[in-house]
């Protein structure tokens, strides 16, 4: 294993969501084309973890170990919630508990993909034909987390695109494109994710008329940063949404998903050498939720970003030569 750490080796590995009923949630994400690549059970602590990712022959991370991937969704199930009629998760999009926004799947043919989801009986927050934006949709998973659907085709007009008519969609070609979180101060968050975690800003979308900006960050890896700025075919990006003016409001803050009511848990970055990486983070005076040496689990750490979102740090197994769990 490497004795030093280089951010060029880091990966935006997964995003964690708490779910009520794992059978329903795993079924849903498998319907979207993801595969269950790992399950970890902790019966003494009464929870299970389900790791899902795209793993078909054309998938970017096909065949790789769990923590040597990007674009993984981790579902956390606390035993008994599936039998509690009063239990529900916070999906991050309702006041006063907004924070996490959505995960995003990019697809081959967006109209056919959305029709397939609808035909299976799943609900939408926004159908492709709703509103003015005919090129994106938001499906709802069993816990009402938002799942954005975007096209992998450059210039696709979605519901208004004649090339979308009469085609068949193939879930094996889909990608887990990005995870969106809202941030209070764009500059503080960009500095953290770029300087501390070593991410690259892939593109910025400024919607001045609507009063917000979107920033898409990630690790270039072998593919590099697309010269045309088109990121829908990329796996494992982080989208930061900044609504103008929040940085000036001292009392304003987003919900991190780990305070009550629970929902989104964390994002996770896998690193080449977890000891060296944590020493580097320590030298940069980062804020910690859990240092590597804290508690019983000595193989994971959690940083806190400027908004208090948790960022898990784990060892990339490819560099260690052994499984983490």
N, C-alpha and C positions, 0 to 999 in steps of 0.2 A: 504494500500500500504506500501511496505517496507520503512523504514526510512533511511536505509543505502543501499549501492550498492555492489554487488558481481559479478565479471566478469563471474563466472560460470553460471550466469543466462542470460548472453547476447546471442543474436542471430544475425547472419549475415542475415538480413531480406530480403533486395532486392537490385537490381541493376537497375538504371534508364537509359533509352534510349529515346532520343527525336526522334519522328517519323513524317513523312510528312503526311501520310494518315492513321488515326487510324482504319478505317474500314478494309483496306488491312492488316495492321499489326496485329490487333486482330484476324482476320481470319487465318493468317499464324500461330500464336502461338497456337491458338485453334486447328489447324490441327496437330500441334506437340503434342497435348494432354493436354495442359494447359487449365485451366478454368478461366474465368473472375470472380474474387472473390470480386472485389470492383471497383467502379468508383466514382471519385470525380470530380465535376465540379466547376469551378471558373469563371463564365461568366464575372464578373466585371474585372477580370485580363486577360480574353480571353484565358484560357487554361483548358484542362481536363487531368486527370490522370487515367490510366487504370492499375489495379493490376491483374496480371495473375499468377497462380500457379497450380501445380499438386494437385488435390483434390479428386482423386478416392479413393475407399476403401483401397487400398494398399499403398496410398501415406503417407509419413512420417508425414506430417502436416495435414492430412485429418481432416476437420471439425473445425480447429482452426481459431481464429480470424486473421485478416489480418497481424497484427504486432506481433503475437505470432508464426510466421512461419519463415522458412528459404527457400531459393530457389525461391523467388518471383521475377518476372520481372515487373518493373513499366515502362509503356510507357507514355511519356509526349507529348501531342499534343497542339501546339499553333495554335489558330484558323486562318484559311486562307491558311496555307501552302499547303494543299491538292489541292488548286486551282492555285498555283503559279508554272508554268512550269519550272521556273529557280531555284526553291528551291531544295536543296539536303542537306543531313546531312553528317558530317564527320564521317566515320566509324572507324577511329582510326588506320587504317592500311596503309595509304598512306603518303609518305613523302611530305612536312615536318611536318605533323600533326599526327604522330604516338603517341600512348599512350595506350588507351584502345585497347584490342585485340579481345576478343570474349566472348560470353556466351557459355556454353557447356551443351548439353543434353546427358544423358546416357540412352541407350536403351537395350531392351531384345535381339534382333537379329539385328545386325548392317547392314548386307547386305539387309535384307528385309525392314528395316526402311529407308535406303537410297533409295532403289528402289521405295518405296511408295512416298517419297518426290519428286523424279524425275518424277514419273508417274503423279503427280499432277501438273507438269509444273513448279516447282520451280527450281532455278538455284543453281549451286555449285561453290564455289571457288576451292575446291579440291574434286573430286569424290573418292570413296573408292579405285578404281582401279588405280588412278593416282599416279605416283612416287613410291618410295620405301616403304613408310609407308602405308601398305594395311589394317591397323587396325583402322584408323581414317579417318574421312571425315570432310569437312567444307561446310555446306550449306549456302546460302545467303538469308537473309530475304528481305522484299520489299524495305528496305532502304540500302541494301547491307552490313548490319552488318553481321559479320561472326558468324555462329552457329556451333560450333564443335559437331560432333557426335561420341561418344565412346560407347564401349560395356560394359554391366554389367557382362559379363561372363569372369571369370578369365581365362587368357590364350587364349582368342579369337584371331584368326589370320585374322579376318575380311574377306576380299575378297578371301583369300587363305584357309579358314576354311571349310572343308566338312560338319561340323555340322550346318553351316549357310544356307545350300541349302534346298529349298523346305519347308521352315517354314513360319509362318504368324506372323507378328509383332503386338503387342498390345500397342498402345500409352498410355493406362491407367497405364502401368507399368513403364513408363519413369520417369526420375528424372531430375530436374534442378541442375546439378552437381556442376558447378563452373563458376566463372567469372574471366577472365584474364586481368591483367593490367601489363604494362611494367614498370620497376623501374630502376632508375639510379644507386643507391647504395644499394645492397642487404642487407648489414648489418644494415644500417640505417632503411630501410623499415621493416625488420624482427623485429628489436627492437621496432619500433612503433606499429606494429600490435600485437606483443606478450605482450609487457610490458604495453602499454597504453590501447589497446583495449582488451587485455586478451585472444587473440586467441592462439591456440596450433598449432605447426608445425606438420602436419600429415605425410608428406613425402617430400623428396628432390630428384629431378632427375638431375644428372649432365651429361651434354652433352659436355664434354671437346673438343672433335674433332670438334664440331660445334660452340664452343665458347659461350655457354649459360648454365644457370642453371634454373630450375623450382622449385618453392617452393609452396607447397599446405598447406594452413592454414585454420583453422575453429574452431568452438566450439564443443567439444566432445559430450555435451548433454548426454542424457540417453544411447545412443548407444556406447559412448566411442570412442577411437581411434582404428581402426582395427589393430590387431596384425600382420597380414600379409602384411600390407602396401597398401592393395588394397582399393582404395577410390572411385571407379566408382559408387558404390551403395549409396554413401553418398549424402546428399542434402545440398547445400549452402556452398561451399568451395570458397576460394579466392586463385587464382593462381597468383603468382608474377613471372614474367619473367625478368631475369637479363642477359643482354649481356655483356660479359667480357670487361672491360676497360672503360665503360661509366662513372664509378665513378671517374676516373682520369682526365676527360675532364671538366674543369671548365665551359666551355661555353655550355655544353650539357644539354638539358632538354627535357622532354616529354611534349606532349600537353595534358592538363587536361580535354579537351572536353567542357569546359565552356567558354574558350576564343574563339573568332572567328577562324575558322568555328566551329559551335556548333555540338555536337553529343552526345556521352556518357555524363551523367550528374553527377552521384555519385553512391557510394555504401551506404548502410544504415545498421546501427546496432541498434537493439531495446534493451532497457535496463530495469532493474527492477524498478529503481527509477531515473527518468531523472534529477531531481534537484541534488540528491546526486552524480550521475554519472558525471554531468557537474562540480560540485565542485571538484570532484576527478581529472578530466581532467585539471581543472584550476591549481590545486596544483602541477601537473606534468609539468607545463609550456608548454602546447601544444599550437599550433597555431590555431587560429580560423578564419573561414570565417564568421560565425554568431554565436554569443553567444545566449543563451536562452532568454536573456532579450532584445536583439536587435530587432528592427522592430515590425511589428504588430503580427507576428505568434510567440506566446510565448510558443508553445508546440513542437518546433523543434529547433535543433542547428546543426551547421556544423563545424566539425573539418577540418583541412588541414593536409594531410599526408606529408611525406618528399618530394614527387614529386609535391605537389600542387593539388593532387586529392581531391575532396570533399568527406567527410564521414559524412553522415547525422546521427544524433542521435535522436531517437524517443522513446516514452514510449511504453513498451510492455503492451498491454491492459489487459492481464491476471492478472498482478500485481496491476493495477489501478482499475479494476472492471468497467471500462466504456470505450467507444470508443474514439479514439483520434480526430476523425472528424465527 
